[in-house]
Amino acid sequence: MSIALNIAEGSGKSSDKDFNHFLNIAVGSLFETIASFDILRDNHLISESEFCSLVDFGNTISSQLGGFKKKLVKS
C-alpha cells in the first residue's frame, strides 16, 4: 500500500523533480515489502514458490518504476 500511496502523493506535486523524489520513496517501500516476504518465508508463513512469485512480481514493479523515473528525468 505504501508503494501506491507514495506514487499517488508524488503525482500531485508541481514538478517532475518532486515526483521523482516520491518515486524513490516508493522504490524503498518496495524493497521493504520484499524484505517482509523474506521474513514470511523464513517463518514458514509462505512457501518457497509463493516467495519466488512475489519477488518476481516485485522485480516487475521495480522495472516499471525505474522506467517511469527515467522518463521523468528525460522530460
PQR file of N, CA, C, O and H, with PARSE charges and radii, in Angstrom:
ATOM      1  N   MET A   1       0.829  -1.184   0.000 -0.4000 1.5000
ATOM      2  CA  MET A   1       0.000   0.000   0.000 -0.0000 2.0000
ATOM      3  C   MET A   1       0.878   1.255   0.000  0.5500 1.7000
ATOM      4  O   MET A   1       0.557   2.248  -0.653 -0.5500 1.4000
ATOM      5  N   SER A   2       1.972   1.200   0.729 -0.4000 1.5000
ATOM      6  CA  SER A   2       2.869   2.354   0.802 -0.0000 2.0000
ATOM      7  C   SER A   2       3.404   2.735  -0.575  0.5500 1.7000
ATOM      8  O   SER A   2       3.566   3.917  -0.879 -0.5500 1.4000
ATOM      9  H   SER A   2       2.233   0.393   1.259  0.4000 1.0000
ATOM     10  N   ILE A   3       3.677   1.731  -1.403 -0.4000 1.5000
ATOM     11  CA  ILE A   3       4.194   1.996  -2.746 -0.0000 2.0000
ATOM     12  C   ILE A   3       3.198   2.835  -3.531  0.5500 1.7000
ATOM     13  O   ILE A   3       3.546   3.879  -4.083 -0.5500 1.4000
ATOM     14  H   ILE A   3       3.545   0.771  -1.157  0.4000 1.0000
ATOM     15  N   ALA A   4       1.964   2.371  -3.574 -0.4000 1.5000
ATOM     16  CA  ALA A   4       0.918   3.083  -4.327 -0.0000 2.0000
ATOM     17  C   ALA A   4       0.653   4.465  -3.747  0.5500 1.7000
ATOM     18  O   ALA A   4       0.440   5.419  -4.495 -0.5500 1.4000
ATOM     19  H   ALA A   4       1.681   1.523  -3.126  0.4000 1.0000
ATOM     20  N   LEU A   5       0.663   4.580  -2.430 -0.4000 1.5000
ATOM     21  CA  LEU A   5       0.386   5.874  -1.806 -0.0000 2.0000
ATOM     22  C   LEU A   5       1.491   6.887  -2.088  0.5500 1.7000
ATOM     23  O   LEU A   5       1.207   8.070  -2.278 -0.5500 1.4000
ATOM     24  H   LEU A   5       0.836   3.805  -1.823  0.4000 1.0000
ATOM     25  N   ASN A   6       2.745   6.442  -2.118 -0.4000 1.5000
ATOM     26  CA  ASN A   6       3.831   7.365  -2.452 -0.0000 2.0000
ATOM     27  C   ASN A   6       3.753   7.820  -3.899  0.5500 1.7000
ATOM     28  O   ASN A   6       4.035   8.979  -4.204 -0.5500 1.4000
ATOM     29  H   ASN A   6       2.976   5.481  -1.963  0.4000 1.0000
ATOM     30  N   ILE A   7       3.372   6.911  -4.798 -0.4000 1.5000
ATOM     31  CA  ILE A   7       3.204   7.303  -6.195 -0.0000 2.0000
ATOM     32  C   ILE A   7       2.067   8.313  -6.314  0.5500 1.7000
ATOM     33  O   ILE A   7       2.184   9.309  -7.027 -0.5500 1.4000
ATOM     34  H   ILE A   7       3.143   5.970  -4.551  0.4000 1.0000
ATOM     35  N   ALA A   8       0.978   8.051  -5.617 -0.4000 1.5000
ATOM     36  CA  ALA A   8      -0.167   8.975  -5.657 -0.0000 2.0000
ATOM     37  C   ALA A   8       0.220  10.343  -5.101  0.5500 1.7000
ATOM     38  O   ALA A   8      -0.123  11.370  -5.687 -0.5500 1.4000
ATOM     39  H   ALA A   8       0.883   7.241  -5.037  0.4000 1.0000
ATOM     40  N   GLU A   9       0.922  10.360  -3.989 -0.4000 1.5000
ATOM     41  CA  GLU A   9       1.329  11.635  -3.396 -0.0000 2.0000
ATOM     42  C   GLU A   9       2.257  12.399  -4.336  0.5500 1.7000
ATOM     43  O   GLU A   9       2.105  13.607  -4.522 -0.5500 1.4000
ATOM     44  H   GLU A   9       1.201   9.526  -3.514  0.4000 1.0000
ATOM     45  N   GLY A  10       3.209  11.696  -4.921 -0.4000 1.5000
ATOM     46  CA  GLY A  10       4.143  12.342  -5.833 -0.0000 2.0000
ATOM     47  C   GLY A  10       3.475  12.887  -7.068  0.5500 1.7000
ATOM     48  O   GLY A  10       3.894  13.915  -7.600 -0.5500 1.4000
ATOM     49  H   GLY A  10       3.332  10.715  -4.769  0.4000 1.0000
ATOM     50  N   SER A  11       2.430  12.206  -7.538 -0.4000 1.5000
ATOM     51  CA  SER A  11       1.748  12.667  -8.755 -0.0000 2.0000
ATOM     52  C   SER A  11       1.064  14.012  -8.550  0.5500 1.7000
ATOM     53  O   SER A  11       0.760  14.711  -9.516 -0.5500 1.4000
ATOM     54  H   SER A  11       2.090  11.370  -7.106  0.4000 1.0000
ATOM     55  N   GLY A  12       0.826  14.369  -7.310 -0.4000 1.5000
ATOM     56  CA  GLY A  12       0.206  15.658  -7.018 -0.0000 2.0000
ATOM     57  C   GLY A  12       1.192  16.796  -6.842  0.5500 1.7000
ATOM     58  O   GLY A  12       0.790  17.932  -6.591 -0.5500 1.4000
ATOM     59  H   GLY A  12       1.073  13.801  -6.525  0.4000 1.0000
ATOM     60  N   LYS A  13       2.459  16.509  -6.968 -0.4000 1.5000
ATOM     61  CA  LYS A  13       3.475  17.553  -6.810 -0.0000 2.0000
ATOM     62  C   LYS A  13       3.601  18.379  -8.083  0.5500 1.7000
ATOM     63  O   LYS A  13       3.186  17.952  -9.160 -0.5500 1.4000
ATOM     64  H   LYS A  13       2.785  15.586  -7.172  0.4000 1.0000
ATOM     65  N   SER A  14       4.169  19.547  -7.943 -0.4000 1.5000
ATOM     66  CA  SER A  14       4.174  20.503  -9.050 -0.0000 2.0000
ATOM     67  C   SER A  14       5.338  20.337 -10.026  0.5500 1.7000
ATOM     68  O   SER A  14       5.353  20.974 -11.079 -0.5500 1.4000
ATOM     69  H   SER A  14       4.505  19.894  -7.067  0.4000 1.0000
ATOM     70  N   SER A  15       6.313  19.490  -9.689 -0.4000 1.5000
ATOM     71  CA  SER A  15       7.449  19.331 -10.605 -0.0000 2.0000
ATOM     72  C   SER A  15       7.815  17.858 -10.755  0.5500 1.7000
ATOM     73  O   SER A  15       7.526  17.037  -9.884 -0.5500 1.4000
ATOM     74  H   SER A  15       6.302  18.973  -8.833  0.4000 1.0000
ATOM     75  N   ASP A  16       8.452  17.545 -11.871 -0.4000 1.5000
ATOM     76  CA  ASP A  16       8.928  16.180 -12.095 -0.0000 2.0000
ATOM     77  C   ASP A  16       9.994  15.804 -11.073  0.5500 1.7000
ATOM     78  O   ASP A  16      10.095  14.643 -10.676 -0.5500 1.4000
ATOM     79  H   ASP A  16       8.686  18.211 -12.579  0.4000 1.0000
ATOM     80  N   LYS A  17      10.791  16.784 -10.644 -0.4000 1.5000
ATOM     81  CA  LYS A  17      11.821  16.522  -9.638 -0.0000 2.0000
ATOM     82  C   LYS A  17      11.178  16.061  -8.330  0.5500 1.7000
ATOM     83  O   LYS A  17      11.636  15.101  -7.710 -0.5500 1.4000
ATOM     84  H   LYS A  17      10.710  17.728 -10.967  0.4000 1.0000
ATOM     85  N   ASP A  18      10.116  16.750  -7.917 -0.4000 1.5000
ATOM     86  CA  ASP A  18       9.413  16.347  -6.699 -0.0000 2.0000
ATOM     87  C   ASP A  18       8.766  14.976  -6.866  0.5500 1.7000
ATOM     88  O   ASP A  18       8.825  14.141  -5.964 -0.5500 1.4000
ATOM     89  H   ASP A  18       9.744  17.530  -8.420  0.4000 1.0000
ATOM     90  N   PHE A  19       8.147  14.749  -8.025 -0.4000 1.5000
ATOM     91  CA  PHE A  19       7.519  13.463  -8.293 -0.0000 2.0000
ATOM     92  C   PHE A  19       8.562  12.354  -8.248  0.5500 1.7000
ATOM     93  O   PHE A  19       8.306  11.289  -7.686 -0.5500 1.4000
ATOM     94  H   PHE A  19       8.099  15.428  -8.758  0.4000 1.0000
ATOM     95  N   ASN A  20       9.727  12.588  -8.831 -0.4000 1.5000
ATOM     96  CA  ASN A  20      10.804  11.606  -8.836 -0.0000 2.0000
ATOM     97  C   ASN A  20      11.230  11.253  -7.413  0.5500 1.7000
ATOM     98  O   ASN A  20      11.544  10.099  -7.121 -0.5500 1.4000
ATOM     99  H   ASN A  20       9.935  13.453  -9.288  0.4000 1.0000
ATOM    100  N   HIS A  21      11.240  12.241  -6.541 -0.4000 1.5000
ATOM    101  CA  HIS A  21      11.585  12.007  -5.132 -0.0000 2.0000
ATOM    102  C   HIS A  21      10.623  10.990  -4.520  0.5500 1.7000
ATOM    103  O   HIS A  21      11.049  10.078  -3.812 -0.5500 1.4000
ATOM    104  H   HIS A  21      10.985  13.179  -6.778  0.4000 1.0000
ATOM    105  N   PHE A  22       9.333  11.145  -4.793 -0.4000 1.5000
ATOM    106  CA  PHE A  22       8.352  10.216  -4.239 -0.0000 2.0000
ATOM    107  C   PHE A  22       8.438   8.845  -4.905  0.5500 1.7000
ATOM    108  O   PHE A  22       8.130   7.834  -4.274 -0.5500 1.4000
ATOM    109  H   PHE A  22       8.987  11.886  -5.368  0.4000 1.0000
ATOM    110  N   LEU A  23       8.847   8.798  -6.156 -0.4000 1.5000
ATOM    111  CA  LEU A  23       9.077   7.507  -6.796 -0.0000 2.0000
ATOM    112  C   LEU A  23      10.252   6.791  -6.131  0.5500 1.7000
ATOM    113  O   LEU A  23      10.229   5.570  -5.981 -0.5500 1.4000
ATOM    114  H   LEU A  23       9.097   9.619  -6.668  0.4000 1.0000
ATOM    115  N   ASN A  24      11.278   7.548  -5.732 -0.4000 1.5000
ATOM    116  CA  ASN A  24      12.400   6.955  -4.988 -0.0000 2.0000
ATOM    117  C   ASN A  24      11.923   6.371  -3.662  0.5500 1.7000
ATOM    118  O   ASN A  24      12.356   5.290  -3.262 -0.5500 1.4000
ATOM    119  H   ASN A  24      11.296   8.540  -5.853  0.4000 1.0000
ATOM    120  N   ILE A  25      11.045   7.076  -2.993 -0.4000 1.5000
ATOM    121  CA  ILE A  25      10.490   6.570  -1.733 -0.0000 2.0000
ATOM    122  C   ILE A  25       9.671   5.308  -2.003  0.5500 1.7000
ATOM    123  O   ILE A  25       9.724   4.354  -1.226 -0.5500 1.4000
ATOM    124  H   ILE A  25      10.693   7.954  -3.317  0.4000 1.0000
ATOM    125  N   ALA A  26       8.917   5.301  -3.098 -0.4000 1.5000
ATOM    126  CA  ALA A  26       8.127   4.121  -3.459 -0.0000 2.0000
ATOM    127  C   ALA A  26       9.034   2.911  -3.705  0.5500 1.7000
ATOM    128  O   ALA A  26       8.697   1.794  -3.313 -0.5500 1.4000
ATOM    129  H   ALA A  26       8.874   6.076  -3.729  0.4000 1.0000
ATOM    130  N   VAL A  27      10.177   3.130  -4.348 -0.4000 1.5000
ATOM    131  CA  VAL A  27      11.131   2.033  -4.576 -0.0000 2.0000
ATOM    132  C   VAL A  27      11.641   1.504  -3.226  0.5500 1.7000
ATOM    133  O   VAL A  27      11.768   0.294  -3.041 -0.5500 1.4000
ATOM    134  H   VAL A  27      10.450   4.037  -4.667  0.4000 1.0000
ATOM    135  N   GLY A  28      11.926   2.398  -2.304 -0.4000 1.5000
ATOM    136  CA  GLY A  28      12.342   1.970  -0.963 -0.0000 2.0000
ATOM    137  C   GLY A  28      11.262   1.148  -0.284  0.5500 1.7000
ATOM    138  O   GLY A  28      11.560   0.154   0.378 -0.5500 1.4000
ATOM    139  H   GLY A  28      11.823   3.381  -2.455  0.4000 1.0000
ATOM    140  N   SER A  29      10.012   1.556  -0.444 -0.4000 1.5000
ATOM    141  CA  SER A  29       8.898   0.799   0.125 -0.0000 2.0000
ATOM    142  C   SER A  29       8.780  -0.577  -0.525  0.5500 1.7000
ATOM    143  O   SER A  29       8.437  -1.558   0.135 -0.5500 1.4000
ATOM    144  H   SER A  29       9.771   2.364  -0.982  0.4000 1.0000
ATOM    145  N   LEU A  30       9.062  -0.637  -1.806 -0.4000 1.5000
ATOM    146  CA  LEU A  30       9.043  -1.924  -2.499 -0.0000 2.0000
ATOM    147  C   LEU A  30      10.096  -2.861  -1.904  0.5500 1.7000
ATOM    148  O   LEU A  30       9.814  -4.037  -1.674 -0.5500 1.4000
ATOM    149  H   LEU A  30       9.340   0.160  -2.342  0.4000 1.0000
ATOM    150  N   PHE A  31      11.294  -2.358  -1.656 -0.4000 1.5000
ATOM    151  CA  PHE A  31      12.339  -3.191  -1.064 -0.0000 2.0000
ATOM    152  C   PHE A  31      11.968  -3.633   0.353  0.5500 1.7000
ATOM    153  O   PHE A  31      12.289  -4.749   0.760 -0.5500 1.4000
ATOM    154  H   PHE A  31      11.524  -1.403  -1.844  0.4000 1.0000
ATOM    155  N   GLU A  32      11.295  -2.762   1.099 -0.4000 1.5000
ATOM    156  CA  GLU A  32      10.803  -3.154   2.425 -0.0000 2.0000
ATOM    157  C   GLU A  32       9.784  -4.280   2.298  0.5500 1.7000
ATOM    158  O   GLU A  32       9.779  -5.216   3.098 -0.5500 1.4000
ATOM    159  H   GLU A  32      11.034  -1.855   0.768  0.4000 1.0000
ATOM    160  N   THR A  33       8.930  -4.186   1.299 -0.4000 1.5000
ATOM    161  CA  THR A  33       7.914  -5.210   1.080 -0.0000 2.0000
ATOM    162  C   THR A  33       8.560  -6.543   0.746  0.5500 1.7000
ATOM    163  O   THR A  33       8.151  -7.584   1.260 -0.5500 1.4000
ATOM    164  H   THR A  33       8.935  -3.426   0.649  0.4000 1.0000
ATOM    165  N   ILE A  34       9.565  -6.512  -0.112 -0.4000 1.5000
ATOM    166  CA  ILE A  34      10.269  -7.750  -0.465 -0.0000 2.0000
ATOM    167  C   ILE A  34      10.963  -8.342   0.768  0.5500 1.7000
ATOM    168  O   ILE A  34      10.986  -9.560   0.943 -0.5500 1.4000
ATOM    169  H   ILE A  34       9.897  -5.666  -0.529  0.4000 1.0000
ATOM    170  N   ALA A  35      11.523  -7.483   1.614 -0.4000 1.5000
ATOM    171  CA  ALA A  35      12.131  -7.967   2.858 -0.0000 2.0000
ATOM    172  C   ALA A  35      11.070  -8.614   3.753  0.5500 1.7000
ATOM    173  O   ALA A  35      11.354  -9.592   4.443 -0.5500 1.4000
ATOM    174  H   ALA A  35      11.504  -6.493   1.472  0.4000 1.0000
ATOM    175  N   SER A  36       9.863  -8.077   3.742 -0.4000 1.5000
ATOM    176  CA  SER A  36       8.768  -8.673   4.514 -0.0000 2.0000
ATOM    177  C   SER A  36       8.424 -10.058   3.991  0.5500 1.7000
ATOM    178  O   SER A  36       8.144 -10.968   4.772 -0.5500 1.4000
ATOM    179  H   SER A  36       9.632  -7.282   3.181  0.4000 1.0000
ATOM    180  N   PHE A  37       8.444 -10.222   2.660 -0.4000 1.5000
ATOM    181  CA  PHE A  37       8.193 -11.542   2.073 -0.0000 2.0000
ATOM    182  C   PHE A  37       9.251 -12.540   2.552  0.5500 1.7000
ATOM    183  O   PHE A  37       8.942 -13.699   2.829 -0.5500 1.4000
ATOM    184  H   PHE A  37       8.671  -9.483   2.026  0.4000 1.0000
ATOM    185  N   ASP A  38      10.493 -12.079   2.645 -0.4000 1.5000
ATOM    186  CA  ASP A  38      11.591 -12.936   3.102 -0.0000 2.0000
ATOM    187  C   ASP A  38      11.349 -13.382   4.547  0.5500 1.7000
ATOM    188  O   ASP A  38      11.577 -14.540   4.897 -0.5500 1.4000
ATOM    189  H   ASP A  38      10.744 -11.137   2.420  0.4000 1.0000
ATOM    190  N   ILE A  39      10.891 -12.460   5.365 -0.4000 1.5000
ATOM    191  CA  ILE A  39      10.587 -12.798   6.767 -0.0000 2.0000
ATOM    192  C   ILE A  39       9.437 -13.799   6.835  0.5500 1.7000
ATOM    193  O   ILE A  39       9.475 -14.742   7.625 -0.5500 1.4000
ATOM    194  H   ILE A  39      10.705 -11.520   5.081  0.4000 1.0000
ATOM    195  N   LEU A  40       8.415 -13.589   6.004 -0.4000 1.5000
ATOM    196  CA  LEU A  40       7.300 -14.539   5.970 -0.0000 2.0000
ATOM    197  C   LEU A  40       7.780 -15.939   5.587  0.5500 1.7000
ATOM    198  O   LEU A  40       7.369 -16.932   6.188 -0.5500 1.4000
ATOM    199  H   LEU A  40       8.385 -12.823   5.362  0.4000 1.0000
ATOM    200  N   ARG A  41       8.647 -16.007   4.590 -0.4000 1.5000
ATOM    201  CA  ARG A  41       9.190 -17.296   4.160 -0.0000 2.0000
ATOM    202  C   ARG A  41      10.018 -17.935   5.270  0.5500 1.7000
ATOM    203  O   ARG A  41       9.871 -19.125   5.550 -0.5500 1.4000
ATOM    204  H   ARG A  41       8.981 -15.201   4.101  0.4000 1.0000
ATOM    205  N   ASP A  42      10.882 -17.154   5.897 -0.4000 1.5000
ATOM    206  CA  ASP A  42      11.734 -17.691   6.960 -0.0000 2.0000
ATOM    207  C   ASP A  42      10.929 -18.238   8.132  0.5500 1.7000
ATOM    208  O   ASP A  42      11.366 -19.155   8.827 -0.5500 1.4000
ATOM    209  H   ASP A  42      11.002 -16.188   5.669  0.4000 1.0000
ATOM    210  N   ASN A  43       9.750 -17.665   8.342 -0.4000 1.5000
ATOM    211  CA  ASN A  43       8.885 -18.110   9.442 -0.0000 2.0000
ATOM    212  C   ASN A  43       7.824 -19.112   8.979  0.5500 1.7000
ATOM    213  O   ASN A  43       6.866 -19.405   9.695 -0.5500 1.4000
ATOM    214  H   ASN A  43       9.394 -16.920   7.778  0.4000 1.0000
ATOM    215  N   HIS A  44       8.023 -19.628   7.761 -0.4000 1.5000
ATOM    216  CA  HIS A  44       7.154 -20.671   7.198 -0.0000 2.0000
ATOM    217  C   HIS A  44       5.696 -20.236   7.094  0.5500 1.7000
ATOM    218  O   HIS A  44       4.784 -21.048   7.246 -0.5500 1.4000
ATOM    219  H   HIS A  44       8.801 -19.390   7.180  0.4000 1.0000
ATOM    220  N   LEU A  45       5.487 -18.950   6.835 -0.4000 1.5000
ATOM    221  CA  LEU A  45       4.134 -18.433   6.654 -0.0000 2.0000
ATOM    222  C   LEU A  45       3.739 -18.386   5.182  0.5500 1.7000
ATOM    223  O   LEU A  45       2.557 -18.299   4.852 -0.5500 1.4000
ATOM    224  H   LEU A  45       6.228 -18.291   6.712  0.4000 1.0000
ATOM    225  N   ILE A  46       4.734 -18.444   4.301 -0.4000 1.5000
ATOM    226  CA  ILE A  46       4.507 -18.619   2.868 -0.0000 2.0000
ATOM    227  C   ILE A  46       5.513 -19.646   2.366  0.5500 1.7000
ATOM    228  O   ILE A  46       6.578 -19.837   2.953 -0.5500 1.4000
ATOM    229  H   ILE A  46       5.695 -18.514   4.569  0.4000 1.0000
ATOM    230  N   SER A  47       5.159 -20.293   1.282 -0.4000 1.5000
ATOM    231  CA  SER A  47       6.046 -21.315   0.718 -0.0000 2.0000
ATOM    232  C   SER A  47       7.156 -20.670  -0.110  0.5500 1.7000
ATOM    233  O   SER A  47       7.111 -19.482  -0.431 -0.5500 1.4000
ATOM    234  H   SER A  47       4.294 -20.138   0.805  0.4000 1.0000
ATOM    235  N   GLU A  48       8.139 -21.477  -0.439 -0.4000 1.5000
ATOM    236  CA  GLU A  48       9.233 -21.000  -1.288 -0.0000 2.0000
ATOM    237  C   GLU A  48       8.702 -20.552  -2.655  0.5500 1.7000
ATOM    238  O   GLU A  48       9.143 -19.539  -3.196 -0.5500 1.4000
ATOM    239  H   GLU A  48       8.176 -22.442  -0.178  0.4000 1.0000
ATOM    240  N   SER A  49       7.759 -21.310  -3.202 -0.4000 1.5000
ATOM    241  CA  SER A  49       7.213 -20.934  -4.518 -0.0000 2.0000
ATOM    242  C   SER A  49       6.406 -19.640  -4.438  0.5500 1.7000
ATOM    243  O   SER A  49       6.452 -18.832  -5.365 -0.5500 1.4000
ATOM    244  H   SER A  49       7.401 -22.134  -2.762  0.4000 1.0000
ATOM    245  N   GLU A  50       5.669 -19.431  -3.347 -0.4000 1.5000
ATOM    246  CA  GLU A  50       4.950 -18.162  -3.167 -0.0000 2.0000
ATOM    247  C   GLU A  50       5.942 -17.010  -3.053  0.5500 1.7000
ATOM    248  O   GLU A  50       5.750 -15.945  -3.640 -0.5500 1.4000
ATOM    249  H   GLU A  50       5.632 -20.088  -2.594  0.4000 1.0000
ATOM    250  N   PHE A  51       7.003 -17.243  -2.288 -0.4000 1.5000
ATOM    251  CA  PHE A  51       8.035 -16.226  -2.139 -0.0000 2.0000
ATOM    252  C   PHE A  51       8.627 -15.850  -3.497  0.5500 1.7000
ATOM    253  O   PHE A  51       8.757 -14.669  -3.817 -0.5500 1.4000
ATOM    254  H   PHE A  51       7.159 -18.108  -1.812  0.4000 1.0000
ATOM    255  N   CYS A  52       8.982 -16.851  -4.285 -0.4000 1.5000
ATOM    256  CA  CYS A  52       9.581 -16.592  -5.603 -0.0000 2.0000
ATOM    257  C   CYS A  52       8.617 -15.827  -6.505  0.5500 1.7000
ATOM    258  O   CYS A  52       9.029 -14.916  -7.223 -0.5500 1.4000
ATOM    259  H   CYS A  52       8.876 -17.811  -4.024  0.4000 1.0000
ATOM    260  N   SER A  53       7.352 -16.189  -6.471 -0.4000 1.5000
ATOM    261  CA  SER A  53       6.351 -15.470  -7.275 -0.0000 2.0000
ATOM    262  C   SER A  53       6.229 -14.016  -6.838  0.5500 1.7000
ATOM    263  O   SER A  53       6.138 -13.116  -7.673 -0.5500 1.4000
ATOM    264  H   SER A  53       7.018 -16.929  -5.887  0.4000 1.0000
ATOM    265  N   LEU A  54       6.227 -13.791  -5.537 -0.4000 1.5000
ATOM    266  CA  LEU A  54       6.112 -12.427  -5.017 -0.0000 2.0000
ATOM    267  C   LEU A  54       7.347 -11.595  -5.367  0.5500 1.7000
ATOM    268  O   LEU A  54       7.230 -10.422  -5.723 -0.5500 1.4000
ATOM    269  H   LEU A  54       6.301 -14.522  -4.859  0.4000 1.0000
ATOM    270  N   VAL A  55       8.523 -12.204  -5.266 -0.4000 1.5000
ATOM    271  CA  VAL A  55       9.752 -11.489  -5.617 -0.0000 2.0000
ATOM    272  C   VAL A  55       9.763 -11.170  -7.110  0.5500 1.7000
ATOM    273  O   VAL A  55      10.164 -10.076  -7.506 -0.5500 1.4000
ATOM    274  H   VAL A  55       8.618 -13.156  -4.976  0.4000 1.0000
ATOM    275  N   ASP A  56       9.325 -12.117  -7.942 -0.4000 1.5000
ATOM    276  CA  ASP A  56       9.240 -11.851  -9.379 -0.0000 2.0000
ATOM    277  C   ASP A  56       8.307 -10.680  -9.663  0.5500 1.7000
ATOM    278  O   ASP A  56       8.617  -9.815 -10.482 -0.5500 1.4000
ATOM    279  H   ASP A  56       8.999 -13.006  -7.620  0.4000 1.0000
ATOM    280  N   PHE A  57       7.174 -10.657  -8.988 -0.4000 1.5000
ATOM    281  CA  PHE A  57       6.227  -9.551  -9.145 -0.0000 2.0000
ATOM    282  C   PHE A  57       6.863  -8.241  -8.683  0.5500 1.7000
ATOM    283  O   PHE A  57       6.692  -7.202  -9.321 -0.5500 1.4000
ATOM    284  H   PHE A  57       6.922 -11.360  -8.323  0.4000 1.0000
ATOM    285  N   GLY A  58       7.596  -8.295  -7.570 -0.4000 1.5000
ATOM    286  CA  GLY A  58       8.303  -7.113  -7.079 -0.0000 2.0000
ATOM    287  C   GLY A  58       9.334  -6.611  -8.077  0.5500 1.7000
ATOM    288  O   GLY A  58       9.497  -5.404  -8.253 -0.5500 1.4000
ATOM    289  H   GLY A  58       7.735  -9.139  -7.051  0.4000 1.0000
ATOM    290  N   ASN A  59      10.027  -7.533  -8.730 -0.4000 1.5000
ATOM    291  CA  ASN A  59      11.007  -7.143  -9.748 -0.0000 2.0000
ATOM    292  C   ASN A  59      10.326  -6.468 -10.937  0.5500 1.7000
ATOM    293  O   ASN A  59      10.867  -5.522 -11.509 -0.5500 1.4000
ATOM    294  H   ASN A  59       9.895  -8.514  -8.587  0.4000 1.0000
ATOM    295  N   THR A  60       9.151  -6.946 -11.304 -0.4000 1.5000
ATOM    296  CA  THR A  60       8.392  -6.319 -12.382 -0.0000 2.0000
ATOM    297  C   THR A  60       8.015  -4.891 -12.012  0.5500 1.7000
ATOM    298  O   THR A  60       8.164  -3.972 -12.817 -0.5500 1.4000
ATOM    299  H   THR A  60       8.712  -7.715 -10.839  0.4000 1.0000
ATOM    300  N   ILE A  61       7.530  -4.716 -10.799 -0.4000 1.5000
ATOM    301  CA  ILE A  61       7.158  -3.370 -10.334 -0.0000 2.0000
ATOM    302  C   ILE A  61       8.389  -2.473 -10.287  0.5500 1.7000
ATOM    303  O   ILE A  61       8.320  -1.304 -10.665 -0.5500 1.4000
ATOM    304  H   ILE A  61       7.409  -5.463 -10.146  0.4000 1.0000
ATOM    305  N   SER A  62       9.507  -3.010  -9.828 -0.4000 1.5000
ATOM    306  CA  SER A  62      10.740  -2.236  -9.765 -0.0000 2.0000
ATOM    307  C   SER A  62      11.163  -1.760 -11.156  0.5500 1.7000
ATOM    308  O   SER A  62      11.580  -0.614 -11.328 -0.5500 1.4000
ATOM    309  H   SER A  62       9.563  -3.960  -9.521  0.4000 1.0000
ATOM    310  N   SER A  63      11.051  -2.639 -12.132 -0.4000 1.5000
ATOM    311  CA  SER A  63      11.389  -2.266 -13.513 -0.0000 2.0000
ATOM    312  C   SER A  63      10.459  -1.174 -14.034  0.5500 1.7000
ATOM    313  O   SER A  63      10.896  -0.238 -14.703 -0.5500 1.4000
ATOM    314  H   SER A  63      10.712  -3.570 -11.991  0.4000 1.0000
ATOM    315  N   GLN A  64       9.183  -1.306 -13.720 -0.4000 1.5000
ATOM    316  CA  GLN A  64       8.219  -0.297 -14.157 -0.0000 2.0000
ATOM    317  C   GLN A  64       8.510   1.054 -13.516  0.5500 1.7000
ATOM    318  O   GLN A  64       8.464   2.086 -14.184 -0.5500 1.4000
ATOM    319  H   GLN A  64       8.828  -2.066 -13.176  0.4000 1.0000
ATOM    320  N   LEU A  65       8.806   1.046 -12.231 -0.4000 1.5000
ATOM    321  CA  LEU A  65       9.136   2.306 -11.555 -0.0000 2.0000
ATOM    322  C   LEU A  65      10.422   2.903 -12.119  0.5500 1.7000
ATOM    323  O   LEU A  65      10.515   4.115 -12.309 -0.5500 1.4000
ATOM    324  H   LEU A  65       8.843   0.207 -11.688  0.4000 1.0000
ATOM    325  N   GLY A  66      11.403   2.063 -12.381 -0.4000 1.5000
ATOM    326  CA  GLY A  66      12.655   2.540 -12.962 -0.0000 2.0000
ATOM    327  C   GLY A  66      12.443   3.182 -14.319  0.5500 1.7000
ATOM    328  O   GLY A  66      13.016   4.232 -14.612 -0.5500 1.4000
ATOM    329  H   GLY A  66      11.328   1.078 -12.226  0.4000 1.0000
ATOM    330  N   GLY A  67      11.618   2.554 -15.150 -0.4000 1.5000
ATOM    331  CA  GLY A  67      11.308   3.129 -16.462 -0.0000 2.0000
ATOM    332  C   GLY A  67      10.584   4.451 -16.344  0.5500 1.7000
ATOM    333  O   GLY A  67      10.850   5.385 -17.100 -0.5500 1.4000
ATOM    334  H   GLY A  67      11.152   1.701 -14.913  0.4000 1.0000
ATOM    335  N   PHE A  68       9.674   4.527 -15.402 -0.4000 1.5000
ATOM    336  CA  PHE A  68       8.926   5.769 -15.185 -0.0000 2.0000
ATOM    337  C   PHE A  68       9.858   6.878 -14.717  0.5500 1.7000
ATOM    338  O   PHE A  68       9.744   8.022 -15.159 -0.5500 1.4000
ATOM    339  H   PHE A  68       9.457   3.768 -14.788  0.4000 1.0000
ATOM    340  N   LYS A  69      10.789   6.533 -13.812 -0.4000 1.5000
ATOM    341  CA  LYS A  69      11.747   7.525 -13.313 -0.0000 2.0000
ATOM    342  C   LYS A  69      12.623   8.039 -14.452  0.5500 1.7000
ATOM    343  O   LYS A  69      12.894   9.238 -14.522 -0.5500 1.4000
ATOM    344  H   LYS A  69      10.882   5.604 -13.453  0.4000 1.0000
ATOM    345  N   LYS A  70      13.075   7.147 -15.353 -0.4000 1.5000
ATOM    346  CA  LYS A  70      13.889   7.575 -16.486 -0.0000 2.0000
ATOM    347  C   LYS A  70      13.114   8.515 -17.392  0.5500 1.7000
ATOM    348  O   LYS A  70      13.660   9.500 -17.888 -0.5500 1.4000
ATOM    349  H   LYS A  70      12.854   6.174 -15.296  0.4000 1.0000
ATOM    350  N   LYS A  71      11.846   8.211 -17.607 -0.4000 1.5000
ATOM    351  CA  LYS A  71      11.009   9.051 -18.445 -0.0000 2.0000
ATOM    352  C   LYS A  71      10.872  10.455 -17.853  0.5500 1.7000
ATOM    353  O   LYS A  71      10.896  11.444 -18.586 -0.5500 1.4000
ATOM    354  H   LYS A  71      11.403   7.411 -17.204  0.4000 1.0000
ATOM    355  N   LEU A  72      10.729  10.540 -16.543 -0.4000 1.5000
ATOM    356  CA  LEU A  72      10.616  11.847 -15.894 -0.0000 2.0000
ATOM    357  C   LEU A  72      11.909  12.653 -16.032  0.5500 1.7000
ATOM    358  O   LEU A  72      11.877  13.864 -16.248 -0.5500 1.4000
ATOM    359  H   LEU A  72      10.710   9.737 -15.948  0.4000 1.0000
ATOM    360  N   VAL A  73      13.032  11.973 -15.905 -0.4000 1.5000
ATOM    361  CA  VAL A  73      14.322  12.670 -15.994 -0.0000 2.0000
ATOM    362  C   VAL A  73      14.531  13.232 -17.386  0.5500 1.7000
ATOM    363  O   VAL A  73      15.079  14.323 -17.544 -0.5500 1.4000
ATOM    364  H   VAL A  73      13.059  10.989 -15.729  0.4000 1.0000
ATOM    365  N   LYS A  74      14.090  12.481 -18.413 -0.4000 1.5000
ATOM    366  CA  LYS A  74      14.267  12.931 -19.803 -0.0000 2.0000
ATOM    367  C   LYS A  74      13.365  14.110 -20.160  0.5500 1.7000
ATOM    368  O   LYS A  74      13.695  14.908 -21.037 -0.5500 1.4000
ATOM    369  H   LYS A  74      13.645  11.595 -18.285  0.4000 1.0000
ATOM    370  N   SER A  75      12.223  14.216 -19.474 -0.4000 1.5000
ATOM    371  CA  SER A  75      11.290  15.295 -19.841 -0.0000 2.0000
ATOM    372  C   SER A  75      11.627  16.616 -19.185  0.5500 1.7000
ATOM    373  O   SER A  75      10.931  17.608 -19.401 -0.5500 1.4000
ATOM    374  H   SER A  75      11.955  13.568 -18.761  0.4000 1.0000
TER
END
